[in-house]
Amino acid sequence: MRDLVSPAAERSGAVKKWGFIAMHAAVAAVFIFLLQRFTLSASLETSLLWALTFGVCAAGLAYKQANR
């Protein structure tokens, strides 16, 4: 059954997977940045550091979920 799938369809699936991972990381980073910066009144540097950390963690989790 695997040989019936065209290479273009496989590439499309890969693009969707990486798009999902990037979107998940971006949304998590924006969320934690806004939470830190405006709700918790943290400094810009601290907010950016936490946003980067949560973005990387969210990308890792999305990658693991996409490969299930």
PDB file as gemmi writes it, atoms N, CA and C in Angstrom:
CRYST1    1.000    1.000    1.000  90.00  90.00  90.00 P 1                      
ATOM      1  N   MET A   1       0.825  -1.193   0.000  1.00  0.00           N  
ATOM      2  CA  MET A   1       0.000   0.000   0.000  1.00  0.00           C  
ATOM      3  C   MET A   1       0.864   1.248   0.000  1.00  0.00           C  
ATOM      4  N   ARG A   2       2.033   1.140   0.587  1.00  0.00           N  
ATOM      5  CA  ARG A   2       2.936   2.284   0.674  1.00  0.00           C  
ATOM      6  C   ARG A   2       3.379   2.760  -0.711  1.00  0.00           C  
ATOM      7  N   ASP A   3       3.546   1.824  -1.656  1.00  0.00           N  
ATOM      8  CA  ASP A   3       4.015   2.201  -2.981  1.00  0.00           C  
ATOM      9  C   ASP A   3       2.946   2.901  -3.820  1.00  0.00           C  
ATOM     10  N   LEU A   4       1.704   2.893  -3.372  1.00  0.00           N  
ATOM     11  CA  LEU A   4       0.630   3.567  -4.098  1.00  0.00           C  
ATOM     12  C   LEU A   4       0.551   5.060  -3.786  1.00  0.00           C  
ATOM     13  N   VAL A   5       1.235   5.496  -2.743  1.00  0.00           N  
ATOM     14  CA  VAL A   5       1.227   6.906  -2.372  1.00  0.00           C  
ATOM     15  C   VAL A   5       2.283   7.630  -3.201  1.00  0.00           C  
ATOM     16  N   SER A   6       1.887   8.716  -3.827  1.00  0.00           N  
ATOM     17  CA  SER A   6       2.828   9.456  -4.673  1.00  0.00           C  
ATOM     18  C   SER A   6       3.839  10.214  -3.812  1.00  0.00           C  
ATOM     19  N   PRO A   7       5.030  10.473  -4.355  1.00  0.00           N  
ATOM     20  CA  PRO A   7       6.038  11.241  -3.595  1.00  0.00           C  
ATOM     21  C   PRO A   7       5.561  12.648  -3.254  1.00  0.00           C  
ATOM     22  N   ALA A   8       4.757  13.240  -4.124  1.00  0.00           N  
ATOM     23  CA  ALA A   8       4.238  14.587  -3.840  1.00  0.00           C  
ATOM     24  C   ALA A   8       3.330  14.565  -2.620  1.00  0.00           C  
ATOM     25  N   ALA A   9       2.540  13.518  -2.465  1.00  0.00           N  
ATOM     26  CA  ALA A   9       1.657  13.411  -1.305  1.00  0.00           C  
ATOM     27  C   ALA A   9       2.473  13.215  -0.028  1.00  0.00           C  
ATOM     28  N   GLU A  10       3.573  12.480  -0.128  1.00  0.00           N  
ATOM     29  CA  GLU A  10       4.425  12.290   1.048  1.00  0.00           C  
ATOM     30  C   GLU A  10       5.080  13.607   1.462  1.00  0.00           C  
ATOM     31  N   ARG A  11       5.540  14.399   0.473  1.00  0.00           N  
ATOM     32  CA  ARG A  11       6.154  15.686   0.798  1.00  0.00           C  
ATOM     33  C   ARG A  11       5.131  16.630   1.400  1.00  0.00           C  
ATOM     34  N   SER A  12       3.914  16.572   0.925  1.00  0.00           N  
ATOM     35  CA  SER A  12       2.857  17.421   1.468  1.00  0.00           C  
ATOM     36  C   SER A  12       2.602  17.088   2.936  1.00  0.00           C  
ATOM     37  N   GLY A  13       2.623  15.811   3.264  1.00  0.00           N  
ATOM     38  CA  GLY A  13       2.450  15.395   4.649  1.00  0.00           C  
ATOM     39  C   GLY A  13       3.594  15.871   5.528  1.00  0.00           C  
ATOM     40  N   ALA A  14       4.808  15.838   4.984  1.00  0.00           N  
ATOM     41  CA  ALA A  14       5.971  16.304   5.748  1.00  0.00           C  
ATOM     42  C   ALA A  14       5.893  17.801   5.989  1.00  0.00           C  
ATOM     43  N   VAL A  15       5.444  18.539   4.982  1.00  0.00           N  
ATOM     44  CA  VAL A  15       5.306  19.992   5.136  1.00  0.00           C  
ATOM     45  C   VAL A  15       4.244  20.309   6.172  1.00  0.00           C  
ATOM     46  N   LYS A  16       3.142  19.580   6.152  1.00  0.00           N  
ATOM     47  CA  LYS A  16       2.093  19.803   7.149  1.00  0.00           C  
ATOM     48  C   LYS A  16       2.600  19.500   8.548  1.00  0.00           C  
ATOM     49  N   LYS A  17       3.408  18.449   8.676  1.00  0.00           N  
ATOM     50  CA  LYS A  17       3.937  18.081   9.991  1.00  0.00           C  
ATOM     51  C   LYS A  17       4.836  19.189  10.536  1.00  0.00           C  
ATOM     52  N   TRP A  18       5.761  19.683   9.707  1.00  0.00           N  
ATOM     53  CA  TRP A  18       6.675  20.725  10.183  1.00  0.00           C  
ATOM     54  C   TRP A  18       5.940  22.041  10.397  1.00  0.00           C  
ATOM     55  N   GLY A  19       4.895  22.282   9.608  1.00  0.00           N  
ATOM     56  CA  GLY A  19       4.083  23.475   9.823  1.00  0.00           C  
ATOM     57  C   GLY A  19       3.348  23.408  11.157  1.00  0.00           C  
ATOM     58  N   PHE A  20       2.841  22.230  11.481  1.00  0.00           N  
ATOM     59  CA  PHE A  20       2.177  22.022  12.759  1.00  0.00           C  
ATOM     60  C   PHE A  20       3.140  22.245  13.924  1.00  0.00           C  
ATOM     61  N   ILE A  21       4.353  21.739  13.777  1.00  0.00           N  
ATOM     62  CA  ILE A  21       5.352  21.892  14.832  1.00  0.00           C  
ATOM     63  C   ILE A  21       5.707  23.369  15.019  1.00  0.00           C  
ATOM     64  N   ALA A  22       5.927  24.069  13.913  1.00  0.00           N  
ATOM     65  CA  ALA A  22       6.270  25.493  13.982  1.00  0.00           C  
ATOM     66  C   ALA A  22       5.129  26.316  14.578  1.00  0.00           C  
ATOM     67  N   MET A  23       3.899  26.008  14.174  1.00  0.00           N  
ATOM     68  CA  MET A  23       2.752  26.732  14.707  1.00  0.00           C  
ATOM     69  C   MET A  23       2.608  26.486  16.208  1.00  0.00           C  
ATOM     70  N   HIS A  24       2.793  25.258  16.627  1.00  0.00           N  
ATOM     71  CA  HIS A  24       2.678  24.912  18.036  1.00  0.00           C  
ATOM     72  C   HIS A  24       3.729  25.660  18.867  1.00  0.00           C  
ATOM     73  N   ALA A  25       4.946  25.706  18.364  1.00  0.00           N  
ATOM     74  CA  ALA A  25       6.029  26.404  19.065  1.00  0.00           C  
ATOM     75  C   ALA A  25       5.763  27.899  19.129  1.00  0.00           C  
ATOM     76  N   ALA A  26       5.301  28.469  18.032  1.00  0.00           N  
ATOM     77  CA  ALA A  26       5.045  29.910  17.991  1.00  0.00           C  
ATOM     78  C   ALA A  26       3.915  30.309  18.929  1.00  0.00           C  
ATOM     79  N   VAL A  27       2.845  29.553  18.934  1.00  0.00           N  
ATOM     80  CA  VAL A  27       1.710  29.874  19.809  1.00  0.00           C  
ATOM     81  C   VAL A  27       2.113  29.761  21.275  1.00  0.00           C  
ATOM     82  N   ALA A  28       2.870  28.727  21.614  1.00  0.00           N  
ATOM     83  CA  ALA A  28       3.315  28.573  22.998  1.00  0.00           C  
ATOM     84  C   ALA A  28       4.241  29.714  23.413  1.00  0.00           C  
ATOM     85  N   ALA A  29       5.140  30.107  22.507  1.00  0.00           N  
ATOM     86  CA  ALA A  29       6.079  31.192  22.825  1.00  0.00           C  
ATOM     87  C   ALA A  29       5.345  32.516  23.005  1.00  0.00           C  
ATOM     88  N   VAL A  30       4.408  32.805  22.125  1.00  0.00           N  
ATOM     89  CA  VAL A  30       3.641  34.054  22.244  1.00  0.00           C  
ATOM     90  C   VAL A  30       2.818  34.059  23.523  1.00  0.00           C  
ATOM     91  N   PHE A  31       2.194  32.940  23.828  1.00  0.00           N  
ATOM     92  CA  PHE A  31       1.373  32.855  25.034  1.00  0.00           C  
ATOM     93  C   PHE A  31       2.207  33.118  26.286  1.00  0.00           C  
ATOM     94  N   ILE A  32       3.341  32.439  26.407  1.00  0.00           N  
ATOM     95  CA  ILE A  32       4.134  32.600  27.626  1.00  0.00           C  
ATOM     96  C   ILE A  32       4.765  33.980  27.677  1.00  0.00           C  
ATOM     97  N   PHE A  33       5.121  34.552  26.513  1.00  0.00           N  
ATOM     98  CA  PHE A  33       5.665  35.911  26.501  1.00  0.00           C  
ATOM     99  C   PHE A  33       4.630  36.899  27.030  1.00  0.00           C  
ATOM    100  N   LEU A  34       3.402  36.811  26.517  1.00  0.00           N  
ATOM    101  CA  LEU A  34       2.353  37.733  26.961  1.00  0.00           C  
ATOM    102  C   LEU A  34       2.021  37.531  28.435  1.00  0.00           C  
ATOM    103  N   LEU A  35       2.003  36.291  28.869  1.00  0.00           N  
ATOM    104  CA  LEU A  35       1.732  35.997  30.273  1.00  0.00           C  
ATOM    105  C   LEU A  35       2.809  36.603  31.173  1.00  0.00           C  
ATOM    106  N   GLN A  36       4.062  36.355  30.824  1.00  0.00           N  
ATOM    107  CA  GLN A  36       5.172  36.872  31.631  1.00  0.00           C  
ATOM    108  C   GLN A  36       5.222  38.398  31.607  1.00  0.00           C  
ATOM    109  N   ARG A  37       5.121  38.963  30.427  1.00  0.00           N  
ATOM    110  CA  ARG A  37       5.353  40.396  30.261  1.00  0.00           C  
ATOM    111  C   ARG A  37       4.247  41.245  30.871  1.00  0.00           C  
ATOM    112  N   PHE A  38       2.996  40.872  30.619  1.00  0.00           N  
ATOM    113  CA  PHE A  38       1.899  41.740  31.024  1.00  0.00           C  
ATOM    114  C   PHE A  38       1.171  41.279  32.281  1.00  0.00           C  
ATOM    115  N   THR A  39       1.039  39.995  32.480  1.00  0.00           N  
ATOM    116  CA  THR A  39       0.343  39.511  33.672  1.00  0.00           C  
ATOM    117  C   THR A  39       1.270  39.475  34.877  1.00  0.00           C  
ATOM    118  N   LEU A  40       2.492  39.006  34.676  1.00  0.00           N  
ATOM    119  CA  LEU A  40       3.428  38.880  35.792  1.00  0.00           C  
ATOM    120  C   LEU A  40       4.407  40.037  35.881  1.00  0.00           C  
ATOM    121  N   SER A  41       4.330  40.968  34.938  1.00  0.00           N  
ATOM    122  CA  SER A  41       5.180  42.179  34.913  1.00  0.00           C  
ATOM    123  C   SER A  41       6.669  41.853  34.968  1.00  0.00           C  
ATOM    124  N   ALA A  42       7.086  40.876  34.203  1.00  0.00           N  
ATOM    125  CA  ALA A  42       8.501  40.511  34.141  1.00  0.00           C  
ATOM    126  C   ALA A  42       9.227  41.429  33.156  1.00  0.00           C  
ATOM    127  N   SER A  43      10.538  41.448  33.249  1.00  0.00           N  
ATOM    128  CA  SER A  43      11.325  42.272  32.324  1.00  0.00           C  
ATOM    129  C   SER A  43      11.267  41.667  30.918  1.00  0.00           C  
ATOM    130  N   LEU A  44      11.670  42.470  29.941  1.00  0.00           N  
ATOM    131  CA  LEU A  44      11.655  42.015  28.548  1.00  0.00           C  
ATOM    132  C   LEU A  44      12.595  40.828  28.355  1.00  0.00           C  
ATOM    133  N   GLU A  45      13.768  40.890  28.944  1.00  0.00           N  
ATOM    134  CA  GLU A  45      14.740  39.810  28.793  1.00  0.00           C  
ATOM    135  C   GLU A  45      14.228  38.499  29.378  1.00  0.00           C  
ATOM    136  N   THR A  46      13.638  38.594  30.553  1.00  0.00           N  
ATOM    137  CA  THR A  46      13.099  37.400  31.201  1.00  0.00           C  
ATOM    138  C   THR A  46      11.944  36.822  30.386  1.00  0.00           C  
ATOM    139  N   SER A  47      11.078  37.682  29.899  1.00  0.00           N  
ATOM    140  CA  SER A  47       9.941  37.227  29.097  1.00  0.00           C  
ATOM    141  C   SER A  47      10.406  36.533  27.819  1.00  0.00           C  
ATOM    142  N   LEU A  48      11.409  37.105  27.164  1.00  0.00           N  
ATOM    143  CA  LEU A  48      11.931  36.490  25.943  1.00  0.00           C  
ATOM    144  C   LEU A  48      12.613  35.157  26.226  1.00  0.00           C  
ATOM    145  N   LEU A  49      13.315  35.072  27.323  1.00  0.00           N  
ATOM    146  CA  LEU A  49      13.977  33.820  27.685  1.00  0.00           C  
ATOM    147  C   LEU A  49      12.961  32.718  27.955  1.00  0.00           C  
ATOM    148  N   TRP A  50      11.913  33.042  28.699  1.00  0.00           N  
ATOM    149  CA  TRP A  50      10.862  32.064  28.964  1.00  0.00           C  
ATOM    150  C   TRP A  50      10.109  31.696  27.687  1.00  0.00           C  
ATOM    151  N   ALA A  51       9.885  32.675  26.816  1.00  0.00           N  
ATOM    152  CA  ALA A  51       9.205  32.392  25.550  1.00  0.00           C  
ATOM    153  C   ALA A  51      10.036  31.430  24.703  1.00  0.00           C  
ATOM    154  N   LEU A  52      11.330  31.654  24.644  1.00  0.00           N  
ATOM    155  CA  LEU A  52      12.212  30.762  23.894  1.00  0.00           C  
ATOM    156  C   LEU A  52      12.198  29.357  24.491  1.00  0.00           C  
ATOM    157  N   THR A  53      12.280  29.274  25.801  1.00  0.00           N  
ATOM    158  CA  THR A  53      12.276  27.970  26.475  1.00  0.00           C  
ATOM    159  C   THR A  53      10.984  27.204  26.215  1.00  0.00           C  
ATOM    160  N   PHE A  54       9.851  27.882  26.393  1.00  0.00           N  
ATOM    161  CA  PHE A  54       8.578  27.207  26.174  1.00  0.00           C  
ATOM    162  C   PHE A  54       8.352  26.879  24.712  1.00  0.00           C  
ATOM    163  N   GLY A  55       8.828  27.726  23.806  1.00  0.00           N  
ATOM    164  CA  GLY A  55       8.713  27.444  22.379  1.00  0.00           C  
ATOM    165  C   GLY A  55       9.470  26.196  21.986  1.00  0.00           C  
ATOM    166  N   VAL A  56      10.688  26.045  22.501  1.00  0.00           N  
ATOM    167  CA  VAL A  56      11.493  24.859  22.206  1.00  0.00           C  
ATOM    168  C   VAL A  56      10.837  23.605  22.796  1.00  0.00           C  
ATOM    169  N   CYS A  57      10.342  23.714  24.011  1.00  0.00           N  
ATOM    170  CA  CYS A  57       9.661  22.561  24.637  1.00  0.00           C  
ATOM    171  C   CYS A  57       8.395  22.188  23.872  1.00  0.00           C  
ATOM    172  N   ALA A  58       7.634  23.182  23.452  1.00  0.00           N  
ATOM    173  CA  ALA A  58       6.411  22.916  22.695  1.00  0.00           C  
ATOM    174  C   ALA A  58       6.734  22.279  21.346  1.00  0.00           C  
ATOM    175  N   ALA A  59       7.812  22.729  20.711  1.00  0.00           N  
ATOM    176  CA  ALA A  59       8.217  22.124  19.438  1.00  0.00           C  
ATOM    177  C   ALA A  59       8.615  20.667  19.638  1.00  0.00           C  
ATOM    178  N   GLY A  60       9.320  20.384  20.724  1.00  0.00           N  
ATOM    179  CA  GLY A  60       9.692  19.000  21.020  1.00  0.00           C  
ATOM    180  C   GLY A  60       8.485  18.112  21.254  1.00  0.00           C  
ATOM    181  N   LEU A  61       7.526  18.624  22.001  1.00  0.00           N  
ATOM    182  CA  LEU A  61       6.309  17.841  22.243  1.00  0.00           C  
ATOM    183  C   LEU A  61       5.507  17.631  20.963  1.00  0.00           C  
ATOM    184  N   ALA A  62       5.400  18.665  20.149  1.00  0.00           N  
ATOM    185  CA  ALA A  62       4.666  18.544  18.884  1.00  0.00           C  
ATOM    186  C   ALA A  62       5.366  17.555  17.950  1.00  0.00           C  
ATOM    187  N   TYR A  63       6.695  17.568  17.957  1.00  0.00           N  
ATOM    188  CA  TYR A  63       7.448  16.626  17.126  1.00  0.00           C  
ATOM    189  C   TYR A  63       7.183  15.183  17.555  1.00  0.00           C  
ATOM    190  N   LYS A  64       7.193  14.962  18.860  1.00  0.00           N  
ATOM    191  CA  LYS A  64       6.917  13.607  19.362  1.00  0.00           C  
ATOM    192  C   LYS A  64       5.493  13.168  19.022  1.00  0.00           C  
ATOM    193  N   GLN A  65       4.544  14.090  19.124  1.00  0.00           N  
ATOM    194  CA  GLN A  65       3.155  13.759  18.798  1.00  0.00           C  
ATOM    195  C   GLN A  65       2.982  13.482  17.301  1.00  0.00           C  
ATOM    196  N   ALA A  66       3.684  14.245  16.477  1.00  0.00           N  
ATOM    197  CA  ALA A  66       3.556  14.078  15.028  1.00  0.00           C  
ATOM    198  C   ALA A  66       4.160  12.762  14.550  1.00  0.00           C  
ATOM    199  N   ASN A  67       5.077  12.209  15.302  1.00  0.00           N  
ATOM    200  CA  ASN A  67       5.727  10.953  14.911  1.00  0.00           C  
ATOM    201  C   ASN A  67       5.112   9.728  15.572  1.00  0.00           C  
ATOM    202  N   ARG A  68       3.981   9.861  16.168  1.00  0.00           N  
ATOM    203  CA  ARG A  68       3.315   8.712  16.802  1.00  0.00           C  
ATOM    204  C   ARG A  68       2.725   7.807  15.777  1.00  0.00           C  
TER     205      ARG A  68                                                      
END                                                                             
